[in-house]
Amino acid sequence: MAKAGEGAAVSNENEVARSELPFEFMLNALRLREGVGVQSYLERTGLPPSSIARAMEQGRQRGLLEADPARIAATAKGFDFLSDLQSLFLAD
């Protein structure tokens, strides 16, 4: 059996559960300085923005998310505490 790094690719394919889609989306989207449009969330996950409304509100109240209702973007503080911000979107 070949070891990883010796020409044998290692792959892992798992389908993301619907309940995990908000977190998976936010792992990438919140790293973007310019943020993403809320419409992008719907297009990429197939979930309505209401599915993240509670987490978005918590992020805004904590000063981690911009107040713009049309964009999902971390504040400067949100970038400093990115893991905390992303964790708001974990499935219950």
N, C-alpha and C positions, 0 to 999 in steps of 0.2 A: 504494500500500500504506500503510495507516494505521500510525502508530507506537504503541508501547505507551504507555498513559497518555492517548491521544486517543480513548478510547471503545472501543478494540479490546482485548479481554481476551487475555491470553497464558496458555496452559495447556500443561502437560507431563504426559502420562500414561505411567507406566512401571509394569509389574507388578514387585513386589519379589520377588526370587529367594528361594527357601526358605532358602538358606544365609545370607541377609542379614536374615532376620526377627528373630533375637535382637538384633542391633545396632539395627535400626529400632525395635523395641519399647523397648529400653533408652534410646534417645535421648529418649523422652518420659517413661517411667516413672521414671527416676532423677532427674528434675527435681522430682518431687513430694515435698515435705517429709515427708508421712506414708507415702510409699512405696506399694506395691501388693502384694496377695496373690500368692503363687506361682500359685494357681489362675487368676488373671487372665492370667498368661503363657500357660498352656495354652489358655484360652478365646480369646485374641486371636490367637495365632500358630498354634495347632494342633500345636505341638511339645511334647514332654514336658519337664518340668523338668530331666531328665538331660541335655538338649541344652545347658544352660548351667551345669551343675554345676562344671565346671573353672573357668570364669570367675568364678562365684560364690565358690568357694573362694579363688581368687587375690585377689579383692576383699576378702574377710574377713581373709586373712592380712596384707594391706597396710593394714588398718584403714580401708578405704574403704567397706565395706558392713557393715551391722548383722549381728549374729550370729543373729538370729531366722530359723529355717529355714522359717517360714511366710510371711515377708514379704521383699520386695525393697526395701530402703531404704538410701540413702546415709547415711553418718555425717557429722558436721560436716567431718571431713577429706575425705570423699568429695565433698562439695559444693565444697570448695576446689580439688579436683583432678578435677572432673567429667569433663573431656575424657579424662583418663587412665583414669578408671573406665569410661567408656563404651567406650573403645577395647579393653578386655578382651573385649568381646562381638563384635568384628569377626571375620568369617569368616577362617579360615586360608588 
